[in-house]
């Protein structure tokens, strides 16, 4: 299955976690890694290029650090710019119908902090509901998210494990994907 990883990290070069994930994924021919901040440093998105990338892949994973309980701003702008009527939905739309959409997120908070009784009061699944709603609206199948928590305390061994687990998540058949959370 051809998979598109849309990476939205404002400073990927300084990100130990997201950079390691990208390096692992780039080793596989069936995976296209697309770095939005590198591609569009001034924020001007080439809508037709992005739409073509989406059409060429069956699975789309949005990879980003959780920013104030949401995605980084360029990813939100990407959604607004690329997922237009006539492409993603509406008359003559439906180009994402039947595709699979998922998310891989990293957080500074612990896994326990992303529980209903935790500091953040919401789970990662709850915080990613807008992405799930987006997937359903365009007729795509939504995959449970992959997440790594407490990134400032991840050991090299844990990071290596998260890379292999993320690759398994990316390659897993839709019916075998499940919410995967790592980190304390």
C-alpha positions in Angstrom: 0.0 0.0 0.0 1.4 3.4 -1.0 1.5 5.6 2.1 1.9 9.4 2.3 3.3 10.8 5.6 2.6 14.5 5.8 5.0 15.9 8.4 4.1 19.2 9.9 6.8 20.1 12.4 7.9 23.8 12.4 11.5 22.9 13.3 12.1 19.3 12.2 15.9 19.6 12.3 15.8 20.1 16.1 13.2 17.5 16.8 14.8 14.3 18.1 11.5 12.3 17.9 9.9 13.4 14.7 13.2 13.5 12.9 14.0 9.9 14.0 10.5 8.8 12.8 11.1 10.4 9.4 14.5 8.8 9.0 13.0 5.4 9.6 10.2 5.9 7.2 12.4 7.3 4.4 14.1 3.9 4.2 11.0 2.3 2.7 10.0 2.7 -1.0 6.3 2.4 -0.5 6.3 5.4 1.9 6.5 9.0 0.7 7.6 11.5 3.4 6.4 15.0 2.7 7.7 17.8 5.0 5.3 20.7 4.8 7.5 23.2 6.5 10.4 22.4 4.3 8.2 22.4 1.2 6.4 25.6 2.1 8.7 27.8 4.3 6.6 30.9 3.4 3.3 29.1 3.9 2.2 29.4 0.3 0.8 25.9 -0.5 0.6 24.5 -4.0 -2.9 23.1 -3.9 -2.8 21.1 -7.1 0.6 19.5 -6.2 -0.8 18.5 -2.8 -4.0 17.1 -4.3 -2.0 15.0 -6.7 0.0 13.6 -3.9 -3.2 12.6 -2.1 -4.6 11.0 -5.1 -1.4 8.9 -5.6 -1.5 7.3 -2.1 -4.0 5.0 -0.4 -3.0 5.8 3.1 -2.3 9.3 4.5 -0.8 9.8 7.9 -0.5 13.3 9.4 2.6 13.4 11.7 3.1 16.3 14.0 3.9 17.4 17.5 0.7 18.4 19.5 0.6 22.2 19.7 -1.8 23.6 22.2 -4.1 20.6 21.8 -4.1 20.8 18.0 -1.8 20.7 15.0 0.8 23.2 14.0 -0.5 26.2 12.1 0.8 25.2 8.6 -1.1 21.9 8.8 -4.4 23.7 9.6 -3.7 26.0 6.7 -3.0 22.9 4.5 -6.4 21.5 5.4 -8.1 24.8 4.5 -6.2 25.1 1.3 -6.0 21.6 -0.1 -9.3 19.9 1.0 -11.5 22.0 -1.3 -15.0 21.4 -2.5 -14.8 19.7 -5.9 -11.8 17.8 -4.7 -12.3 16.4 -1.2 -16.1 16.7 -1.1 -19.2 18.0 -2.8 -20.0 17.8 -6.5 -17.1 16.3 -8.5 -15.3 15.8 -5.2 -14.8 12.6 -3.3 -11.1 12.1 -4.3 -10.3 10.9 -0.8 -13.2 8.5 -0.5 -12.1 5.0 0.6 -8.6 6.1 1.5 -7.2 5.7 5.0 -6.3 8.7 7.2 -4.5 8.6 10.5 -2.3 10.6 12.8 1.0 10.2 14.5 1.6 12.7 17.3 4.3 13.5 19.8 3.6 15.2 23.1 5.6 16.7 25.9 3.0 15.6 28.4 3.0 12.0 29.9 0.5 9.4 28.7 -1.2 9.8 32.1 -1.7 13.5 31.5 -3.8 12.7 28.4 -6.5 10.9 30.3 -9.9 12.2 31.4 -8.6 12.4 35.0 -5.1 13.7 33.9 -3.7 17.2 33.8 -4.9 17.8 30.2 -8.4 16.3 30.9 -8.7 14.8 27.4 -7.3 11.7 25.7 -5.3 12.0 22.5 -8.3 10.3 20.7 -10.6 13.1 22.0 -8.2 15.9 21.0 -7.8 14.4 17.5 -11.6 14.3 16.9 -11.5 17.1 14.4 -9.1 15.0 12.2 -11.5 12.0 12.6 -14.4 14.2 11.6 -12.5 15.5 8.6 -11.7 11.9 7.5 -15.3 10.9 7.8 -16.6 14.0 6.0 -14.4 13.3 3.0 -15.4 9.6 3.0 -12.0 8.2 4.2 -11.5 5.5 6.8 -10.1 6.9 10.0 -7.2 5.0 11.7 -6.7 5.1 15.4 -3.8 7.4 16.3 -0.2 6.6 17.1 1.4 8.7 19.8 4.6 9.1 21.8 4.4 10.9 25.1 6.8 12.6 27.4 9.2 13.2 24.6 11.7 15.1 26.6 12.4 12.0 28.7 12.5 9.3 25.9 15.6 7.2 26.1 17.5 6.2 22.9 16.2 2.6 23.4 12.6 3.9 23.7 13.0 6.1 20.6 14.3 3.1 18.6 11.3 1.1 19.8 8.9 3.9 18.9 10.4 4.0 15.4 9.8 0.3 14.8 6.3 0.5 16.3 5.5 3.5 14.2 6.6 1.6 11.1 4.3 -1.3 12.1 1.5 1.2 12.5 2.1 2.7 9.1 2.2 -0.7 7.4 -0.6 -2.5 9.4 -3.9 -3.3 7.6 -6.7 -1.0 8.7 -8.5 -3.6 10.6 -5.3 -4.4 12.6 -4.5 -0.8 13.6 -5.3 0.2 17.1 -4.5 3.2 19.3 -0.9 3.0 20.2 0.6 5.2 23.0 4.1 5.1 24.2 5.9 7.1 26.9 5.3 7.5 30.6 
